[in-house]
Amino acid sequence: MQETGSISIHTENIFPIIKKFLYSDHEIFLRELVSNAVDATQKLKSLAQLGEFKGELGELKVRVTVDKEARKITISDHGLGMTAEEIKKYINQIAFSGATEFVEQYKEKDAATKDQIIGQFGLGFYSAFMVASEVEIWSKSYKDDTLTAHWVCDGSTQFTLDEPTGEHAKAERGTDVVLHVAEDSDEFLEEARLRTILTKYCKFLPIPIEFEGQLINDTTPIWTKQPAELTDEDYKKFYQELYPMSMDEPLFWIHLNVDYPFNLTGILYFPKVKDELQFQRNKIQLYSRQVFITDEVKDVVPEFLMLLHGVIDSPDIPLNVSRSFLQADAAVKKINTYITKKVADKLSSLFKQDRPGYEEKWSDIGMFVKYGMLSDEKFYEKAKDFVLLKNVDNKLFTLNEYTEHIQANQKDKNDSTVVLYTNDAEHQHSFVAAAQERGYDVLNFDHILDPHFVGQLEQKLEKTSFKRVDADTVSKLIEKDTTTESVLGEDDQKKLEETFKSAIANEAMHVKVAALSPQDAPVVITQNEFMRRMKDMQRTGGGGGMQMFGAFPESYDVTVNANHPVAQKVLADGGSGEKLAKQAFDLALLAQGMLKGEALTAFVKRSTELL
């Protein structure tokens, strides 16, 4: 007997809403329908395990087929099936979730049931109408003595439901969902398009998925297994499966496996990366019970680990009706914290167990560690024991080791430790060399994050300051109690200063005369540490705090060495002293890499004339 009726909804306009606004991408209709088929199959397996279904399970497989000529896509399962009454209940009442009811009914009997059921929303089935002008359901329940149920809807609120018999009846248990593809959705009649969608969303579903006769999924991906079952080759092979275009093997990986206070499994890989901050936010895939949800995992994964690759699977990440996750949820925050801790523990273990191997990987993992320390206070507390500092001789030190290394020679007159660094050892070579001649050690901080990292270390380390080697003259970088006397009197120093000011004639250059060692350069151009750091942080995204200063004007200190023979020659040469001062200043500019264009040509010409 055929029945007609109206689908029970609260608004007559629900279908246009579903079609246009519920899902951002129409392709997910296939994910939803295949997931429903997997649910039905999982439910039957659960009932068999509980002894409530005693029949033969047979081949539990979900099949997807497409008939381009007939404009049909069919999704078939061999699961629970539905009676006509169940179709009325579960299909005709939009947003009533059969999966939720099933879990409630059996949660006391089988604690694992909940984790085996994908469906959480009754709206998933109706995503079919995003691509179909008409949808049919042919279903036969696993229960004895039940008839085939046949439901048809054209996307309006009207449906027909009957129980055909004879040759029109469905012979086997299970459900076939038939989509009559709409004229504006021709793309979904192409085999290649459907295969791409199935591979994207269903590649790791726990029930075999067959498309046009070929199996498209791995039902037991390695993150569902215990680490003890797996070899290094298993992990590497899975990495290549996830990222077939990757030319490099991962550096190492972390296998996530926790069931309390939330359920989380997965594998995170540390890839080889370029020494720059490039966030590709599509490398970690989020799954819920082996159904692909998204590759946008912001908030689930800490920001500083967004460059990791791999898979996270958790049924405890709450999904909204379109199966995108809700970022502000407490469970998401707990998972984020757990992942941070697991990464810190893994890095600490690698450092302690194989320091040489850890040091070999430092150029690739240093960015993660530093960004993590800047982003997360708890991570900082763990990472301060395994973060490494590299000096210009390519030696690596922990924070404690480096403090010990420079204690004897790099304390200033106030008993504070001064850490010297360069952000470009080649460009600042003359300053690095001058510092090394004094017996000082110089660190290499040449990464985009280092201006921020230096600032953090300065805040965290007691009685410690950081100075770039070109932030002052070498004798002033680490001020000692000893002083160097000037060979020039006050009048000569004033005259020398005026001569250089006249020769330079640049308001950004602030000339001063100082008593340096005769072995030091005749003129040194520096920019004080505060100014350099603010400009560096502004260039590398210092954020709102940096913006309040506006654009920093260029400002440099030009220190003329009163004790250098050139200074005395400038004074002695009278009228030509200004020309010599200009030459000495340009030489200092050249040492800083600041002499360019016409000024460089003029300098070369003057130098040739002096030969």
Secondary structure, DSSP 8 states (H G I E B T S, - for coil): --EEEE-B-S-TTHHHHIIIII-S-TTHHHHHHHHHHHHHHHHHHHHHHTTS--S------EEEEEETTTTEEEEEE-S----HHHHHHHTSBTT--HHHHHHHHHTTT-TTHHHH-----TTGGGGGGGTEEEEEEEEE-SSTT---EEEEE-SSSEEEEE---GGGS--SSEEEEEEEE-GGGGGGG-HHHHHHHHHHHHTT-SS-EEETTEE---SS-GGGS-GGG--HHHHHHHHHHH-TT--S--SEEEEEEE-SSS-EEEEEEE----SS----TTSEEEEETTEEEES--BTTB-GGGTT-EEEEE-TTS-B-TTS-B-TT-HHHHHHHHHHHHHHHHHHHHHHHH-HHHHHHHHHHHHHHHHHHHHH-HHHHHHHTTT--EEBTT--EE-HHHHHHHHTTT-B-TTS-EEEEEES-TTTTHHHHHHHHHTT--EEE--STTHHHHHHHHHHHSTTEEEEETTSS-HHHHS--S-----SS-HHHHHHHHHHHHHHH--TTEEEEEE---TTS-SEEEE--HHHHHHHHHHHTT--HHHHTT-S----EEEEEETTSHHHHHHHHTGGGHHHHHHHHHHHHHHHTT---HHHHHHHHHHHHHH-
